[in-house]
Amino acid sequence: MTPEMVVRVRLPQLHTFTRTDQFDQVAAQHRFTDTRSFNRFLDALLDIGGIDYDGLRHAENAHRAEEQRVADAACHGPRLTVWSAATLTTFTLCRGDGQVIWRDRIPTTVGGIEAAQTSALHAIWLAGQAREQLHTAAATLDLRLDRGRGLDLESLRREALAAALVLEATVVAVHNPAAERCAGEVVDWRGIDLSTLRHPQDPGRPREPDDRARRATDGTATNAAPRSPGPSRPDLAPLTEYER
């Protein structure tokens, strides 16, 4: 099949792709691996399907560069800790020591996954506010969730990057203070000193980039376990376990 025929036949599927490597796989499957046939494939994508492969590649490169910039800056910024949990009607956020810093009702009817996602997004937003109050270019967010299965991790990563945060999300199945404090009255975050989100043992001094920061550009750093000192907790599970 010619590149043009492949694009016409597979156009509905091609329109669902969001990454250049997905188009690369299609090209490899049909042996469009030499320069001439691959360029014909890209031309067919644009002319027949209206798919701008080169534009998508440039956007990916810009995104990776921004991830690296934030990761490098976060090495010199604070480490923030937020616990997150939700019921079907309420989300709750706690700072590192377990004190509730935000509890509010979820305005629409959602399922368990959507509620957990909503809580996590609120946690990221609040951490971004804390970063701004601390006047730092970037920060690391140690986000501890009561559940991870089914969450849209890419959405969480994008929101964190937009807030100049390196996201390190883990699942704490038991003894999650946010989950234990989901019941109660509304707590307004505006009455909280957001500087208290800083990890209590974070010295606030520049840190050298580690492997997790280096891996931020390939999307693997965002699910690393927290770097908090002390013995590991058996109930602290990396979120990547739910992606396998």
C-alpha positions in Angstrom: 0.0 0.0 0.0 1.1 3.5 -0.8 1.4 6.1 2.0 -1.7 7.9 0.6 -3.7 4.6 0.7 -2.6 3.9 4.3 -3.7 7.4 5.4 -7.1 7.1 3.7 -7.8 3.6 5.1 -6.6 4.4 8.7 -7.7 8.1 8.9 -10.2 7.6 11.7 -7.5 6.0 13.8 -4.9 8.5 12.9 -7.1 11.3 14.0 -7.1 9.9 17.5 -3.3 10.0 17.8 -1.7 12.6 20.1 2.0 11.8 19.8 4.5 11.6 16.9 5.7 8.2 18.0 2.2 6.8 17.3 2.5 8.0 13.7 6.1 6.6 13.6 4.8 3.2 14.5 2.3 3.2 11.6 5.0 4.2 9.2 7.2 1.4 10.5 4.4 -1.1 10.2 4.1 -0.3 6.5 7.8 0.0 5.9 7.8 3.8 5.2 11.3 3.9 6.7 13.4 5.5 4.0 13.4 9.3 3.7 11.3 9.4 0.5 8.4 7.1 1.6 8.4 8.7 5.1 8.1 12.2 3.7 5.3 11.0 1.4 3.5 9.6 4.5 3.9 13.0 6.3 2.6 14.8 3.2 -0.4 12.5 3.0 -1.1 13.1 6.7 -1.3 16.8 6.1 -2.9 16.9 2.7 -5.5 14.1 3.2 -6.0 14.1 7.0 -5.1 17.7 7.9 -2.6 16.3 10.5 0.4 18.4 11.0 3.1 16.0 12.1 5.9 18.6 12.0 3.8 21.0 14.2 3.1 18.2 16.7 6.8 17.4 16.8 7.7 21.0 17.5 5.1 21.1 20.3 6.6 18.0 21.8 10.1 19.4 21.7 8.9 22.6 23.4 7.0 20.6 26.1 10.2 18.6 26.8 12.3 21.7 27.1 9.8 23.3 29.5 9.8 20.1 31.6 13.5 20.2 31.8 13.5 23.9 32.7 11.0 23.3 35.5 12.9 20.2 36.7 16.2 22.1 36.9 14.6 25.1 38.7 12.8 22.8 41.2 16.2 21.4 42.3 16.7 24.9 43.9 13.2 25.3 45.1 11.1 24.0 48.1 9.5 20.6 48.5 5.8 20.8 49.2 3.7 18.0 50.7 0.0 17.6 50.2 -2.3 14.7 51.2 -5.3 14.3 49.0 -8.5 12.2 49.3 -12.2 12.4 48.2 -15.6 10.9 48.7 -18.3 11.1 46.1 -19.3 14.5 47.4 -16.3 16.0 49.2 -12.6 16.5 48.6 -10.1 17.0 51.4 -6.5 18.2 51.4 -4.0 18.1 54.3 -0.5 19.5 54.7 2.4 17.3 55.6 1.6 17.1 59.3 -2.0 16.0 58.6 -3.8 19.3 59.3 -6.7 19.9 57.0 -6.0 22.9 54.7 -8.9 22.6 52.3 -12.2 20.7 52.5 -15.0 21.5 50.1 -17.9 19.9 48.4 -17.7 18.6 44.8 -20.4 20.6 43.0 -21.5 17.9 40.5 -22.3 14.2 40.7 -19.2 12.1 40.0 -17.9 8.7 40.4 -14.9 7.6 42.6 -12.3 8.1 40.0 -13.6 11.6 39.0 -13.7 12.6 42.7 -10.1 11.5 43.3 -9.0 13.3 40.1 -10.8 16.5 41.2 -9.1 16.3 44.6 -5.7 15.8 43.0 -6.2 18.8 40.6 -7.2 21.0 43.6 -4.0 19.9 45.4 -1.8 20.8 42.4 -3.5 24.2 42.1 -3.1 24.9 45.8 0.6 23.9 45.7 1.0 26.3 42.8 -0.4 29.1 45.0 2.1 28.1 47.7 5.0 28.2 45.3 4.0 31.7 44.2 3.7 32.9 47.8 7.2 31.4 48.5 8.5 33.4 45.5 10.3 30.5 43.9 10.6 29.8 40.2 9.6 26.1 40.7 9.0 23.5 43.4 8.6 19.8 43.9 5.1 18.6 44.9 5.0 15.4 47.0 1.4 14.5 46.4 0.0 11.7 48.5 -3.2 10.2 47.1 -5.6 7.8 48.7 -6.1 6.1 45.4 -4.4 6.0 42.0 -6.2 3.4 39.8 -8.0 5.1 36.9 -6.6 8.6 37.4 -5.6 10.6 34.3 -1.9 10.9 35.1 -1.1 12.9 32.0 -3.6 15.5 33.0 -2.1 15.8 36.4 1.4 16.1 34.9 0.2 18.9 32.6 -1.5 20.8 35.4 1.6 20.5 37.5 3.9 21.7 34.8 1.7 24.7 34.1 2.1 25.5 37.8 5.9 25.2 37.6 5.8 22.0 39.8 7.6 18.7 39.5 5.0 16.2 40.5 5.9 13.2 42.5 2.7 11.3 43.2 2.3 8.3 45.4 -0.6 6.2 46.7 -1.0 5.9 50.4 -3.6 3.2 50.9 -3.9 3.4 54.7 -3.3 6.1 57.3 -3.9 8.9 54.8 -4.9 11.8 57.0 -7.0 13.4 54.2 -9.0 10.2 53.9 -9.5 10.0 57.6 -10.7 13.6 57.7 -13.1 13.7 54.8 -16.1 14.2 57.0 -16.6 17.6 58.5 -17.4 21.2 57.7 -16.0 23.2 54.8 -12.4 24.5 55.4 -11.4 27.5 53.4 -7.8 27.3 52.2 -7.6 31.2 52.2 -7.3 31.0 56.0 -4.2 28.9 55.8 -0.6 30.0 55.7 0.5 28.2 52.5 4.2 28.4 53.4 3.4 25.5 55.8 3.1 23.2 52.8 6.9 23.2 52.7 8.2 19.8 53.8 9.2 20.2 57.5 12.7 18.8 56.9 13.2 20.7 53.7 16.2 23.0 54.4 15.3 25.3 51.6 18.8 25.1 50.1 19.6 24.4 46.5 19.6 20.7 45.6 21.7 19.1 42.9 19.6 17.6 40.1 19.0 13.9 40.6 18.0 11.2 38.2 14.3 11.9 38.8 14.7 15.5 37.7 16.8 14.4 34.7 14.0 11.9 33.8 11.3 14.6 33.8 11.8 15.1 30.1 10.6 11.5 29.4 7.7 11.7 31.8 8.9 9.1 34.3 9.9 11.4 37.1 6.4 12.4 37.9 5.6 9.1 39.6 8.7 8.7 41.7 8.4 8.0 45.4 8.9 10.9 47.9 12.5 11.7 48.9 11.5 12.3 52.5 14.1 11.0 55.0 13.7 8.2 57.4 12.5 4.5 57.1 10.3 3.6 54.2 6.6 3.2 54.9 5.0 -0.1 53.7 1.8 1.6 52.8 3.4 4.1 50.5 3.1 2.8 46.9 4.5 4.5 43.8 1.7 5.5 41.4 3.4 3.6 38.6 2.2 0.4 40.1 -1.3 1.3 38.8 0.0 1.9 35.2 1.4 -1.5 34.6 
